[in-house]
Amino acid sequence: MEFKDNIPIYLQIEQYLYRQIALGKLTAGEKIPSVRKLALELTVNVNTVQRALQQMNSQGILYTKRGEGNFVTEDTQLLAETKQSLINNELEQFVQNMERFGIKKVELVSTLENYLKDEGDQHE
């Protein structure tokens, strides 16, 4: 994982884990990798990973079983809300990027429809 300099690493780790959950790579009730394993995989300090996990615990996305580790919440409504929040963030970034290109909000739907049509034509 490559980290951006302008965003704290623990927040980027949170976002990474949120994405893993939203994409179904980590499912409700599933045990997530240990702090040490995540730190090795992401090549970061154990304390940084621990901070990210503490944040996610306080938000209810993860819970800890003493002696067993951290698990993804089984609250499917919270998981659905979290996924929708991620989707909304992506859409917000998309809209902002398109506005930078000079595409007005009223033109977004037709621009996207044209793009998807052209993409579909290329894959037939």
Secondary structure, DSSP 8 states (H G I E B T S, - for coil): ----TTS-HHHHHHHHHHHHHHTTSS-TT-B---HHHHHHHHT--HHHHHHHHHHHHHTTSEEEETTTEEEE---HHHHHHHHHHHHHHHHHHHHHHHHHTT--HHHHHHHHHHHHHHHHHHT-
